[in-house]
Amino acid sequence: MSNLKAELLNEQKQEIREAFSLFDMNNDGLLDYHELKVALKALGFDLPKREVLDIIREYDTDDRNLISYENFFHAVGERIVNRDPMEEIRRAFKLFDEDNTGKISFRNLKKVARELGENLTDEELRAMIDEFDLDEDGEINEQEFISNMSRFVKSMEKLSPALRENVIKQRERMSLPTHSPRRYIPKAERKHDLKERGIAKGDYVYITKGQYKGTLTRVYDYEESSGSFTTHDALKQVIVPKEFWADGQTSPLIRAPEPIPQEHVKLAAREVDDKGSIKHFVVDEVVYKGEYYDDRYKKWMPRRFVKHHEHIEVPWPTPDNDYVDSGRAAKESEAHYKTFELQTIAKPLIPQGVLNELRNPYSKHKKKILSDVEARRLNEPTMPLTPEQKIYLAKKAKEPKKELEPLSEEVKEFIGQRMAEHLSRIENPNLLAHLEALSKVQIPDFKKTMQKIEENQRAEENQREQQ
């Protein structure tokens, strides 16, 4: 589960979480067959009945034919990670190619931009086409779209701002229909560190702007790519198309969490008075003083204090323990004990009999001899020459080989005379000292040339002696 969470993007985790909450109609934390089927379809997996039932049977341990959120996250997450990105790009191409001509024309791009509410000029739209148009026919075919999008799909940073916004709009058309448009923050401007944000999951916050201004609520999650918080109380009614309705649903309206930009929230601290009643106050800004090891987070955490009221400390909330024990991992208490310890430099750290269990002795990295197939893969075959290349090489072979010869005494005397005349006109002693130092520097290329000349002279002398 931990490896799967590391592979998924924050946006993908958010989609899985929202899909589960949207179609868990009775809020029991479980999905039945009908709810699971529409949730999978909303995430882009239109599976047949047999496969949906197989998923439930795989994770159903108490014969209730229900699936929990942890199992739903694991089942959907594996499918998202293994999903072919080329298929996603082809689906995006079909959204632009509305008339099914196999090409995206200027008219197609302008129509899609107008439907998405993008006020792009004709020059900007033509620049977007030129970005993809490799054969310069004024349109984008599927191969051009795939070859360019495969470069950009992993990094939105490489896109121009106008093209980046357009790609985000297209992704929204393929995602859940109830998702609100999310902004995109470049990686350099994101707040990755918890200390930069100052607010963690479980903190109480006060919303200062927007529709939910004045709401005191608790943070549910944070999305780095959009710089937004989702909370427990900032919910909105969204319309779900009928094809995504769960079994027993009678209304198209469902309450879903609304992302709140991080600049629209303030940290809210809690204080208990002498009578035991809890009061909340809004913190305009926090300062950090010192660190302590927090066993709940398993790392060193900074201490938060209210700015201008440094005597008031705001403790970090208790993190949610979303770890699911697979039954195969060692317990945390047992992992703290050493199971093997080196006693002497003459004794290896690991017993010899354990090495074959840790590393396969028949692995390829142990082989010192390559097979014929492996040798052919490492040594690529020589490509045959074209007729033009053969003619060029034949002409080059007929040309006399360039031979290096030493300078004659007359040339040396001429060069020395010109250099002496030039030096005699220099009056600055610093420049003369600089030229004197340069004359003692050996140039590598000149040294190689002189060595080749000496080798040629020795070869000619040996040839004369043999004759």
SEZAMI-957016 format. One record per residue (C-alpha): x, y, z. Coordinates in nm, 4 decimals, decimal comma, m for minus. Layout:
BEGIN
<pt x="X" y="Y" z="Z"/>
...
END
This chain:
BEGIN
<pt x="0,0000" y="0,0000" z="0,0000"/>
<pt x="0,2865" y="0,2400" z="0,0837"/>
<pt x="0,4546" y="0,1815" z="m0,2541"/>
<pt x="0,1227" y="0,2374" z="m0,4306"/>
<pt x="0,0693" y="0,5693" z="m0,2526"/>
<pt x="0,4172" y="0,6819" z="m0,3552"/>
<pt x="0,3476" y="0,6049" z="m0,7225"/>
<pt x="0,0131" y="0,7872" z="m0,7384"/>
<pt x="m0,0074" y="1,1626" z="m0,7878"/>
<pt x="m0,1920" y="1,3783" z="m0,5346"/>
<pt x="m0,4587" y="1,4528" z="m0,7954"/>
<pt x="m0,5138" y="1,0802" z="m0,8502"/>
<pt x="m0,5424" y="1,0149" z="m0,4757"/>
<pt x="m0,7952" y="1,2981" z="m0,4527"/>
<pt x="m0,9998" y="1,1524" z="m0,7395"/>
<pt x="m1,0099" y="0,8093" z="m0,5716"/>
<pt x="m1,1144" y="0,9617" z="m0,2391"/>
<pt x="m1,3868" y="1,1784" z="m0,3959"/>
<pt x="m1,5218" y="0,8926" z="m0,6075"/>
<pt x="m1,5584" y="0,6743" z="m0,2975"/>
<pt x="m1,7294" y="0,9486" z="m0,0947"/>
<pt x="m1,9611" y="1,0444" z="m0,3824"/>
<pt x="m2,1004" y="0,6968" z="m0,4376"/>
<pt x="m2,1032" y="0,5771" z="m0,0762"/>
<pt x="m2,4706" y="0,6716" z="m0,0596"/>
<pt x="m2,5429" y="0,5508" z="0,2948"/>
<pt x="m2,2091" y="0,6796" z="0,4355"/>
<pt x="m2,1227" y="0,3450" z="0,5940"/>
<pt x="m1,7657" y="0,3424" z="0,4571"/>
<pt x="m1,8445" y="0,0488" z="0,2262"/>
<pt x="m1,9465" y="0,0089" z="m0,1386"/>
<pt x="m2,1766" y="m0,2608" z="m0,2730"/>
<pt x="m2,1705" y="m0,3949" z="m0,6308"/>
<pt x="m2,3757" y="m0,1145" z="m0,7893"/>
<pt x="m2,1907" y="0,1626" z="m0,6041"/>
<pt x="m1,8532" y="0,0096" z="m0,6936"/>
<pt x="m1,9449" y="m0,0235" z="m1,0613"/>
<pt x="m2,0434" y="0,3434" z="m1,1045"/>
<pt x="m1,7424" y="0,4599" z="m0,8991"/>
<pt x="m1,5089" y="0,2651" z="m1,1274"/>
<pt x="m1,6870" y="0,4030" z="m1,4338"/>
<pt x="m1,6515" y="0,7581" z="m1,3025"/>
<pt x="m1,2765" y="0,7017" z="m1,2712"/>
<pt x="m1,2545" y="0,5825" z="m1,6319"/>
<pt x="m1,2778" y="0,2038" z="m1,5801"/>
<pt x="m1,5939" y="0,0702" z="m1,7446"/>
<pt x="m1,5546" y="m0,2912" z="m1,6303"/>
<pt x="m1,7952" y="m0,5754" z="m1,7075"/>
<pt x="m2,0027" y="m0,7296" z="m1,4321"/>
<pt x="m1,7712" y="m1,0311" z="m1,3959"/>
<pt x="m1,4620" y="m0,8190" z="m1,3248"/>
<pt x="m1,6468" y="m0,6006" z="m1,0731"/>
<pt x="m1,7622" y="m0,9113" z="m0,8871"/>
<pt x="m1,4068" y="m1,0496" z="m0,8967"/>
<pt x="m1,2818" y="m0,7331" z="m0,7239"/>
<pt x="m1,5409" y="m0,7696" z="m0,4480"/>
<pt x="m1,4614" y="m1,1405" z="m0,4008"/>
<pt x="m1,0884" y="m1,0675" z="m0,3816"/>
<pt x="m1,1244" y="m0,8234" z="m0,0905"/>
<pt x="m1,4439" y="m0,9532" z="0,0745"/>
<pt x="m1,3327" y="m1,1317" z="0,3923"/>
<pt x="m1,6642" y="m1,1549" z="0,5791"/>
<pt x="m1,8971" y="m1,2610" z="0,2917"/>
<pt x="m2,0936" y="m0,9333" z="0,2943"/>
<pt x="m2,0195" y="m0,8565" z="m0,0741"/>
<pt x="m1,8936" y="m0,5101" z="0,0254"/>
<pt x="m1,5591" y="m0,3337" z="m0,0240"/>
<pt x="m1,3957" y="m0,0845" z="0,2146"/>
<pt x="m1,2129" y="0,2366" z="0,1220"/>
<pt x="m0,8671" y="0,0842" z="0,1823"/>
<pt x="m0,9413" y="m0,2051" z="m0,0526"/>
<pt x="m1,1071" y="0,0288" z="m0,3042"/>
<pt x="m0,7972" y="0,2515" z="m0,3011"/>
<pt x="m0,5713" y="m0,0494" z="m0,3587"/>
<pt x="m0,7821" y="m0,1954" z="m0,6408"/>
<pt x="m0,8281" y="0,1348" z="m0,8258"/>
<pt x="m0,4743" y="0,2560" z="m0,7573"/>
<pt x="m0,3214" y="m0,0514" z="m0,9201"/>
<pt x="m0,5332" y="0,0037" z="m1,2313"/>
<pt x="m0,4359" y="0,3708" z="m1,2506"/>
<pt x="m0,0645" y="0,2924" z="m1,2167"/>
<pt x="m0,0844" y="0,0194" z="m1,4813"/>
<pt x="m0,2986" y="0,2281" z="m1,7184"/>
<pt x="m0,1384" y="0,2859" z="m2,0577"/>
<pt x="m0,0595" y="0,6602" z="m2,0935"/>
<pt x="m0,0771" y="0,6265" z="m2,4740"/>
<pt x="m0,4418" y="0,5304" z="m2,4477"/>
<pt x="m0,5089" y="0,8435" z="m2,2419"/>
<pt x="m0,3389" y="1,0586" z="m2,5063"/>
<pt x="m0,5481" y="0,8976" z="m2,7824"/>
<pt x="m0,8638" y="0,9714" z="m2,5839"/>
<pt x="m0,7555" y="1,3346" z="m2,5548"/>
<pt x="m0,6955" y="1,3473" z="m2,9319"/>
<pt x="m1,0494" y="1,2252" z="m3,0003"/>
<pt x="m1,1894" y="1,5062" z="m2,7840"/>
<pt x="m1,0300" y="1,7587" z="m3,0199"/>
<pt x="m1,1075" y="1,5641" z="m3,3390"/>
<pt x="m1,4847" y="1,6094" z="m3,3144"/>
<pt x="m1,5524" y="1,5514" z="m3,6854"/>
<pt x="m1,3493" y="1,2231" z="m3,6910"/>
<pt x="m1,1186" y="1,3287" z="m3,9754"/>
<pt x="m0,8056" y="1,1975" z="m3,8046"/>
<pt x="m0,6674" y="1,5502" z="m3,7765"/>
<pt x="m0,7082" y="1,8525" z="m3,5502"/>
<pt x="m0,7683" y="2,1616" z="m3,7589"/>
<pt x="m0,7630" y="2,5267" z="m3,6615"/>
<pt x="m1,1441" y="2,5215" z="m3,6607"/>
<pt x="m1,1505" y="2,2212" z="m3,4209"/>
<pt x="m0,9084" y="2,3865" z="m3,1815"/>
<pt x="m1,0963" y="2,7160" z="m3,1870"/>
<pt x="m1,4291" y="2,5425" z="m3,1209"/>
<pt x="m1,2919" y="2,3474" z="m2,8230"/>
<pt x="m1,1302" y="2,6626" z="m2,6817"/>
<pt x="m1,4623" y="2,8468" z="m2,7110"/>
<pt x="m1,6501" y="2,5623" z="m2,5377"/>
<pt x="m1,3973" y="2,5653" z="m2,2532"/>
<pt x="m1,4352" y="2,9404" z="m2,2109"/>
<pt x="m1,0805" y="3,0175" z="m2,3261"/>
<pt x="m1,0509" y="3,3595" z="m2,4923"/>
<pt x="m0,7481" y="3,2725" z="m2,7048"/>
<pt x="m0,6568" y="3,4825" z="m3,0062"/>
<pt x="m0,6090" y="3,3319" z="m3,3507"/>
<pt x="m0,2341" y="3,3914" z="m3,3191"/>
<pt x="m0,2197" y="3,1904" z="m2,9946"/>
<pt x="m0,4220" y="2,9058" z="m3,1465"/>
<pt x="m0,2011" y="2,8942" z="m3,4563"/>
<pt x="0,1075" y="2,8952" z="m3,2327"/>
<pt x="m0,0339" y="2,5902" z="m3,0527"/>
<pt x="m0,0828" y="2,4134" z="m3,3872"/>
<pt x="0,2710" y="2,5042" z="m3,4966"/>
<pt x="0,3973" y="2,3510" z="m3,1711"/>
<pt x="0,2650" y="2,0084" z="m3,2783"/>
<pt x="0,2591" y="2,0308" z="m3,6599"/>
<pt x="0,5699" y="1,8384" z="m3,7710"/>
<pt x="0,4870" y="1,7973" z="m4,1421"/>
<pt x="0,3756" y="2,1628" z="m4,1697"/>
<pt x="0,0397" y="2,0867" z="m4,3320"/>
<pt x="m0,1454" y="2,3231" z="m4,0981"/>
<pt x="m0,3169" y="2,0412" z="m3,9046"/>
<pt x="m0,2243" y="1,7961" z="m3,6277"/>
<pt x="m0,2601" y="1,4256" z="m3,6996"/>
<pt x="m0,2727" y="1,1581" z="m3,4315"/>
<pt x="0,0947" y="1,0618" z="m3,4601"/>
<pt x="0,2063" y="1,4240" z="m3,4224"/>
<pt x="m0,0237" y="1,4641" z="m3,1229"/>
<pt x="0,1128" y="1,1475" z="m2,9566"/>
<pt x="0,4791" y="1,2276" z="m3,0251"/>
<pt x="0,4460" y="1,5742" z="m2,8729"/>
<pt x="0,2116" y="1,4949" z="m2,5846"/>
<pt x="0,4283" y="1,1987" z="m2,4744"/>
<pt x="0,7022" y="1,4546" z="m2,4084"/>
<pt x="0,4739" y="1,6853" z="m2,2105"/>
<pt x="0,2385" y="1,4463" z="m2,0300"/>
<pt x="0,4865" y="1,3758" z="m1,7469"/>
<pt x="0,5898" y="1,7377" z="m1,6914"/>
<pt x="0,3466" y="2,0271" z="m1,7164"/>
<pt x="0,6436" y="2,2584" z="m1,6554"/>
<pt x="0,7513" y="2,2206" z="m2,0206"/>
<pt x="0,4258" y="2,3598" z="m2,1568"/>
<pt x="0,3651" y="2,7233" z="m2,2344"/>
<pt x="0,1089" y="2,8877" z="m2,0001"/>
<pt x="m0,1646" y="2,8961" z="m2,2671"/>
<pt x="m0,1059" y="2,5345" z="m2,3721"/>
<pt x="m0,0793" y="2,4241" z="m2,0083"/>
<pt x="m0,4213" y="2,5679" z="m1,9268"/>
<pt x="m0,5707" y="2,4048" z="m2,2342"/>
<pt x="m0,4281" y="2,0622" z="m2,1410"/>
<pt x="m0,5668" y="2,1010" z="m1,7887"/>
<pt x="m0,9101" y="2,1788" z="m1,9331"/>
<pt x="m0,8934" y="1,8682" z="m2,1507"/>
<pt x="m0,7965" y="1,6520" z="m1,8533"/>
<pt x="m1,0956" y="1,7867" z="m1,6635"/>
<pt x="m1,3258" y="1,6788" z="m1,9453"/>
<pt x="m1,1970" y="1,3219" z="m1,9080"/>
<pt x="m1,2108" y="1,3153" z="m1,5258"/>
<pt x="m1,5063" y="1,3079" z="m1,2908"/>
<pt x="m1,7842" y="1,5351" z="m1,4163"/>
<pt x="m1,8341" y="1,6739" z="m1,0646"/>
<pt x="m1,4791" y="1,8016" z="m1,0215"/>
<pt x="m1,4334" y="2,1746" z="m0,9844"/>
<pt x="m1,1748" y="2,3385" z="m1,2133"/>
<pt x="m0,8406" y="2,3210" z="m1,0321"/>
<pt x="m0,5649" y="2,5705" z="m1,0780"/>
<pt x="m0,2098" y="2,4583" z="m1,1509"/>
<pt x="0,0895" y="2,5833" z="m0,9517"/>
<pt x="0,4403" y="2,5355" z="m1,1005"/>
<pt x="0,6723" y="2,3112" z="m0,9011"/>
<pt x="0,9032" y="2,5986" z="m0,8101"/>
<pt x="0,6149" y="2,7819" z="m0,6383"/>
<pt x="0,4655" y="2,4853" z="m0,4503"/>
<pt x="0,4889" y="2,4497" z="m0,0742"/>
<pt x="0,6203" y="2,0960" z="m0,0311"/>
<pt x="0,7381" y="2,1322" z="0,3268"/>
<pt x="0,4937" y="2,1277" z="0,6155"/>
<pt x="0,6849" y="2,4164" z="0,7729"/>
<pt x="0,6219" y="2,6343" z="0,4657"/>
<pt x="0,2456" y="2,5779" z="0,4811"/>
<pt x="0,2171" y="2,6027" z="0,8564"/>
<pt x="m0,1041" y="2,3982" z="0,8430"/>
<pt x="m0,1293" y="2,0190" z="0,8628"/>
<pt x="m0,4064" y="1,7643" z="0,8159"/>
<pt x="m0,6334" y="1,7763" z="1,1180"/>
<pt x="m0,5699" y="2,1443" z="1,1968"/>
<pt x="m0,8627" y="2,3791" z="1,2484"/>
<pt x="m0,8722" y="2,6646" z="0,9965"/>
<pt x="m1,0787" y="2,9771" z="0,9407"/>
<pt x="m1,1843" y="3,0544" z="0,5814"/>
<pt x="m1,1341" y="3,4253" z="0,5047"/>
<pt x="m1,2572" y="3,4577" z="0,1449"/>
<pt x="m1,5024" y="3,3073" z="m0,0986"/>
<pt x="m1,8372" y="3,1397" z="m0,0600"/>
<pt x="m1,7450" y="2,9804" z="0,2751"/>
<pt x="m1,6041" y="3,2969" z="0,4351"/>
<pt x="m1,6383" y="3,2886" z="0,8128"/>
<pt x="m1,6475" y="2,9075" z="0,8358"/>
<pt x="m1,4443" y="2,7382" z="1,1086"/>
<pt x="m1,3635" y="2,3872" z="0,9931"/>
<pt x="m1,1041" y="2,1128" z="1,0046"/>
<pt x="m0,8513" y="2,0310" z="0,7310"/>
<pt x="m0,9144" y="1,7020" z="0,5554"/>
<pt x="m0,6290" y="1,7040" z="0,3009"/>
<pt x="m0,3866" y="1,9249" z="0,1070"/>
<pt x="m0,3189" y="1,9158" z="m0,2677"/>
<pt x="0,0262" y="2,0461" z="m0,3634"/>
<pt x="m0,0324" y="2,0817" z="m0,7387"/>
<pt x="m0,3186" y="2,3285" z="m0,6846"/>
<pt x="m0,2174" y="2,4642" z="m0,3424"/>
<pt x="m0,5650" y="2,3948" z="m0,2016"/>
<pt x="m0,7098" y="2,2506" z="0,1179"/>
<pt x="m1,0156" y="2,0282" z="0,1405"/>
<pt x="m1,2107" y="2,0548" z="0,4645"/>
<pt x="m1,4895" y="1,8701" z="0,6408"/>
<pt x="m1,7456" y="2,1514" z="0,6240"/>
<pt x="m1,6743" y="2,3339" z="0,2954"/>
<pt x="m1,9076" y="2,1222" z="0,0843"/>
<pt x="m2,1092" y="2,2061" z="m0,2229"/>
<pt x="m2,3936" y="2,0467" z="m0,4151"/>
<pt x="m2,2825" y="1,9094" z="m0,7498"/>
<pt x="m2,4813" y="1,7582" z="m1,0325"/>
<pt x="m2,3921" y="1,3993" z="m1,1199"/>
<pt x="m2,4978" y="1,2652" z="m1,4629"/>
<pt x="m2,7467" y="0,9821" z="m1,4438"/>
<pt x="m2,5008" y="0,7291" z="m1,5857"/>
<pt x="m2,2923" y="0,7737" z="m1,2679"/>
<pt x="m2,5815" y="0,7325" z="m1,0227"/>
<pt x="m2,5483" y="0,4669" z="m0,7556"/>
<pt x="m2,8117" y="0,2068" z="m0,6848"/>
<pt x="m3,1033" y="0,3683" z="m0,5017"/>
<pt x="m3,0014" y="0,7247" z="m0,5870"/>
<pt x="m3,3004" y="0,9408" z="m0,6761"/>
<pt x="m3,1520" y="1,2893" z="m0,7029"/>
<pt x="m2,8696" y="1,4169" z="m0,9257"/>
<pt x="m2,7444" y="1,6434" z="m0,6430"/>
<pt x="m2,4646" y="1,5196" z="m0,4177"/>
<pt x="m2,2588" y="1,7080" z="m0,1607"/>
<pt x="m1,8843" y="1,7015" z="m0,2390"/>
<pt x="m1,5804" y="1,8780" z="m0,0829"/>
<pt x="m1,4800" y="2,2103" z="m0,2377"/>
<pt x="m1,1032" y="2,2898" z="m0,2666"/>
<pt x="m1,0108" y="2,6107" z="m0,0817"/>
<pt x="m0,6953" y="2,7993" z="m0,1956"/>
<pt x="m0,4280" y="2,8099" z="0,0743"/>
<pt x="m0,4226" y="3,1924" z="0,0736"/>
<pt x="m0,7929" y="3,1923" z="0,1724"/>
<pt x="m0,7441" y="3,0108" z="0,5054"/>
<pt x="m0,5941" y="3,1041" z="0,8412"/>
<pt x="m0,4838" y="2,8683" z="1,1156"/>
<pt x="m0,7275" y="2,8463" z="1,4069"/>
<pt x="m0,5939" y="2,7510" z="1,7501"/>
<pt x="m0,7909" y="2,6033" z="2,0390"/>
<pt x="m0,7745" y="2,7236" z="2,3973"/>
<pt x="m0,9359" y="2,5777" z="2,7085"/>
<pt x="m1,0385" y="2,8306" z="2,9740"/>
<pt x="m1,0629" y="2,7779" z="3,3498"/>
<pt x="m1,4193" y="2,6482" z="3,3189"/>
<pt x="m1,3161" y="2,3774" z="3,0722"/>
<pt x="m1,4878" y="2,5289" z="2,7684"/>
<pt x="m1,3016" y="2,5293" z="2,4357"/>
<pt x="m1,2506" y="2,8555" z="2,2497"/>
<pt x="m1,1022" y="2,9085" z="1,9056"/>
<pt x="m0,8982" y="3,2073" z="1,7914"/>
<pt x="m0,7592" y="3,2857" z="1,4466"/>
<pt x="m0,3810" y="3,2991" z="1,4046"/>
<pt x="m0,2739" y="3,5591" z="1,1498"/>
<pt x="0,0831" y="3,4295" z="1,1334"/>
<pt x="0,2949" y="3,1671" z="1,3095"/>
<pt x="0,6627" y="3,1664" z="1,4035"/>
<pt x="0,8837" y="2,8644" z="1,4669"/>
<pt x="1,1103" y="2,8318" z="1,7683"/>
<pt x="1,3089" y="2,5189" z="1,8333"/>
<pt x="1,2387" y="2,1586" z="1,7395"/>
<pt x="1,1298" y="1,8413" z="1,9131"/>
<pt x="1,0978" y="1,4793" z="1,8083"/>
<pt x="0,7313" y="1,3937" z="1,7530"/>
<pt x="0,6764" y="1,0209" z="1,7868"/>
<pt x="0,3394" y="1,0516" z="1,6084"/>
<pt x="0,5056" y="1,1860" z="1,2909"/>
<pt x="0,8282" y="0,9861" z="1,3433"/>
<pt x="1,0437" y="1,2915" z="1,2717"/>
<pt x="1,1668" y="1,6208" z="1,4139"/>
<pt x="0,8970" y="1,8882" z="1,4108"/>
<pt x="0,9261" y="2,2656" z="1,4636"/>
<pt x="0,7345" y="2,4251" z="1,7479"/>
<pt x="0,4591" y="2,6642" z="1,6342"/>
<pt x="0,3886" y="2,9855" z="1,8203"/>
<pt x="0,1514" y="3,2760" z="1,7556"/>
<pt x="0,3425" y="3,5749" z="1,6207"/>
<pt x="0,3547" y="3,8665" z="1,8702"/>
<pt x="0,2150" y="3,6229" z="2,1303"/>
<pt x="0,5068" y="3,3808" z="2,1530"/>
<pt x="0,3869" y="3,2453" z="2,4876"/>
<pt x="0,0986" y="3,0704" z="2,3045"/>
<pt x="0,2109" y="2,7467" z="2,1383"/>
<pt x="m0,0059" y="2,5800" z="1,8734"/>
<pt x="0,0566" y="2,2033" z="1,8887"/>
<pt x="0,0531" y="1,9921" z="1,5749"/>
<pt x="m0,2562" y="1,7722" z="1,5292"/>
<pt x="m0,2464" y="1,3975" z="1,5603"/>
<pt x="m0,1903" y="1,2512" z="1,2103"/>
<pt x="m0,4319" y="0,9999" z="1,0637"/>
<pt x="m0,2968" y="0,6482" z="1,0740"/>
<pt x="m0,3997" y="0,5253" z="0,7278"/>
<pt x="m0,1469" y="0,2399" z="0,7295"/>
<pt x="m0,3017" y="m0,0990" z="0,6624"/>
<pt x="m0,1032" y="m0,3949" z="0,7951"/>
<pt x="m0,0642" y="m0,6564" z="0,5219"/>
<pt x="0,0259" y="m0,9266" z="0,7718"/>
<pt x="0,3647" y="m0,9859" z="0,6080"/>
<pt x="0,5610" y="m0,6937" z="0,7546"/>
<pt x="0,7459" y="m0,7084" z="1,0858"/>
<pt x="0,5868" y="m0,5363" z="1,3813"/>
<pt x="0,7255" y="m0,1961" z="1,4745"/>
<pt x="0,8217" y="m0,3103" z="1,8237"/>
<pt x="1,0134" y="m0,6086" z="1,6858"/>
<pt x="1,1908" y="m0,4039" z="1,4181"/>
<pt x="1,3699" y="m0,1991" z="1,6860"/>
<pt x="1,5668" y="m0,5050" z="1,8034"/>
<pt x="1,8797" y="m0,6205" z="1,6204"/>
<pt x="1,8534" y="m0,9761" z="1,4928"/>
<pt x="2,2220" y="m1,0089" z="1,4005"/>
<pt x="2,5234" y="m0,8144" z="1,5228"/>
<pt x="2,8860" y="m0,8133" z="1,4085"/>
<pt x="3,1157" y="m0,9289" z="1,6886"/>
<pt x="3,4604" y="m0,9287" z="1,5231"/>
<pt x="3,6275" y="m0,8136" z="1,2017"/>
<pt x="3,7195" y="m1,1760" z="1,1287"/>
<pt x="3,3552" y="m1,2812" z="1,1225"/>
<pt x="3,1335" y="m1,1672" z="0,8321"/>
<pt x="2,8259" y="m0,9615" z="0,9071"/>
<pt x="2,5934" y="m1,2144" z="0,7406"/>
<pt x="2,6378" y="m1,5931" z="0,7639"/>
<pt x="2,7534" y="m1,7579" z="0,4424"/>
<pt x="2,4465" y="m1,9785" z="0,4257"/>
<pt x="2,2137" y="m1,6787" z="0,4179"/>
<pt x="2,3727" y="m1,5166" z="0,1100"/>
<pt x="2,1936" y="m1,7437" z="m0,1367"/>
<pt x="1,8621" y="m1,6506" z="0,0242"/>
<pt x="1,9309" y="m1,2781" z="m0,0053"/>
<pt x="2,0736" y="m1,2871" z="m0,3580"/>
<pt x="2,0026" y="m1,5403" z="m0,6302"/>
<pt x="2,3334" y="m1,7131" z="m0,7200"/>
<pt x="2,1993" y="m1,7832" z="m1,0697"/>
<pt x="2,1248" y="m1,4193" z="m1,1524"/>
<pt x="2,2742" y="m1,2639" z="m1,4649"/>
<pt x="2,4951" y="m1,0275" z="m1,2695"/>
<pt x="2,6944" y="m1,3323" z="m1,1513"/>
<pt x="2,7758" y="m1,4480" z="m1,5063"/>
<pt x="3,1188" y="m1,3656" z="m1,6492"/>
<pt x="3,0429" y="m1,5071" z="m1,9957"/>
<pt x="2,7818" y="m1,3646" z="m2,2304"/>
<pt x="2,5571" y="m1,5865" z="m2,4364"/>
<pt x="2,5346" y="m1,5445" z="m2,8144"/>
<pt x="2,2003" y="m1,3673" z="m2,7830"/>
<pt x="2,3343" y="m1,1234" z="m2,5202"/>
<pt x="2,6464" y="m1,0551" z="m2,7273"/>
<pt x="2,4357" y="m0,9766" z="m3,0330"/>
<pt x="2,2255" y="m0,7356" z="m2,8292"/>
<pt x="2,5330" y="m0,5522" z="m2,7033"/>
<pt x="2,7045" y="m0,5400" z="m3,0455"/>
<pt x="2,4700" y="m0,3949" z="m3,3013"/>
<pt x="2,5114" y="m0,5164" z="m3,6612"/>
<pt x="2,6858" y="m0,2877" z="m3,9072"/>
<pt x="2,4406" y="m0,1108" z="m4,1331"/>
<pt x="2,5003" y="m0,1551" z="m4,5107"/>
<pt x="2,6282" y="0,1451" z="m4,7037"/>
<pt x="2,4108" y="0,3235" z="m4,9562"/>
<pt x="2,5383" y="0,3655" z="m5,3175"/>
<pt x="2,6024" y="0,7354" z="m5,2514"/>
<pt x="2,8132" y="0,6526" z="m4,9463"/>
<pt x="3,0177" y="0,3982" z="m5,1446"/>
<pt x="3,0885" y="0,6545" z="m5,4211"/>
<pt x="3,1952" y="0,9149" z="m5,1645"/>
<pt x="3,4284" y="0,6726" z="m4,9845"/>
<pt x="3,5831" y="0,5629" z="m5,3164"/>
<pt x="3,6603" y="0,9249" z="m5,4060"/>
<pt x="3,8106" y="0,9870" z="m5,0632"/>
<pt x="4,0328" y="0,6798" z="m5,1001"/>
<pt x="4,1790" y="0,8130" z="m5,4272"/>
<pt x="4,2737" y="1,1461" z="m5,2706"/>
<pt x="4,6361" y="1,1652" z="m5,1530"/>
<pt x="4,6796" y="1,1271" z="m4,7804"/>
<pt x="4,7612" y="1,4499" z="m4,6018"/>
<pt x="5,1111" y="1,4369" z="m4,4589"/>
<pt x="5,2549" y="1,6723" z="m4,2030"/>
<pt x="5,6034" y="1,8081" z="m4,2670"/>
<pt x="5,8321" y="2,0177" z="m4,0466"/>
<pt x="5,8816" y="2,3836" z="m4,1231"/>
<pt x="6,1783" y="2,4703" z="m4,3383"/>
<pt x="6,4609" y="2,6889" z="m4,2107"/>
<pt x="6,3503" y="2,9733" z="m4,4384"/>
<pt x="5,9966" y="2,9709" z="m4,2957"/>
<pt x="6,1301" y="2,9572" z="m3,9395"/>
<pt x="6,3594" y="3,2524" z="m4,0098"/>
<pt x="6,0700" y="3,4522" z="m4,1629"/>
<pt x="5,8393" y="3,3860" z="m3,8655"/>
<pt x="6,1150" y="3,4728" z="m3,6173"/>
<pt x="6,1911" y="3,7973" z="m3,7973"/>
<pt x="5,8263" y="3,9079" z="m3,7945"/>
<pt x="5,7892" y="3,8218" z="m3,4243"/>
<pt x="6,1047" y="4,0155" z="m3,3385"/>
<pt x="5,9756" y="4,3204" z="m3,5243"/>
<pt x="5,6457" y="4,2997" z="m3,3356"/>
<pt x="5,8144" y="4,2649" z="m2,9959"/>
<pt x="6,0448" y="4,5574" z="m3,0647"/>
<pt x="5,7432" y="4,7878" z="m3,0933"/>
<pt x="5,6039" y="4,6874" z="m2,7499"/>
<pt x="5,7052" y="4,9284" z="m2,4738"/>
<pt x="5,4834" y="4,8057" z="m2,1873"/>
<pt x="5,6980" y="4,5817" z="m1,9602"/>
<pt x="5,3903" y="4,4020" z="m1,8229"/>
<pt x="5,2817" y="4,2967" z="m2,1714"/>
<pt x="5,6351" y="4,1766" z="m2,2499"/>
<pt x="5,6369" y="3,9680" z="m1,9317"/>
<pt x="5,2982" y="3,8244" z="m2,0257"/>
<pt x="5,4186" y="3,7265" z="m2,3745"/>
<pt x="5,7322" y="3,5732" z="m2,2255"/>
<pt x="5,5175" y="3,3544" z="m1,9996"/>
<pt x="5,2953" y="3,2541" z="m2,2915"/>
<pt x="5,5963" y="3,1464" z="m2,4953"/>
<pt x="5,6781" y="2,8829" z="m2,2340"/>
<pt x="5,3289" y="2,7280" z="m2,2370"/>
<pt x="5,2997" y="2,4034" z="m2,4344"/>
<pt x="4,9850" y="2,3764" z="m2,6433"/>
<pt x="4,8539" y="2,0129" z="m2,6471"/>
<pt x="4,7423" y="2,0217" z="m3,0109"/>
<pt x="5,0772" y="2,1661" z="m3,1247"/>
<pt x="5,2596" y="1,8998" z="m2,9256"/>
<pt x="5,0534" y="1,6230" z="m3,0897"/>
<pt x="5,1246" y="1,7705" z="m3,4336"/>
<pt x="5,4990" y="1,7719" z="m3,3688"/>
<pt x="5,4833" y="1,4111" z="m3,2470"/>
<pt x="5,3063" y="1,3064" z="m3,5682"/>
<pt x="5,5736" y="1,4840" z="m3,7755"/>
<pt x="5,8483" y="1,2999" z="m3,5867"/>
<pt x="5,6691" y="0,9665" z="m3,6357"/>
<pt x="5,6372" y="1,0320" z="m4,0095"/>
<pt x="6,0080" y="1,1162" z="m4,0315"/>
<pt x="6,1055" y="0,7967" z="m3,8501"/>
<pt x="5,8755" y="0,5937" z="m4,0739"/>
<pt x="6,0361" y="0,7454" z="m4,3861"/>
<pt x="6,3867" y="0,6755" z="m4,2532"/>
<pt x="6,2963" y="0,3126" z="m4,1771"/>
<pt x="6,1510" y="0,2763" z="m4,5254"/>
<pt x="6,4721" y="0,4117" z="m4,6849"/>
<pt x="6,6873" y="0,1759" z="m4,4784"/>
<pt x="6,4784" y="m0,1252" z="m4,5853"/>
<pt x="6,5169" y="m0,0267" z="m4,9494"/>
END
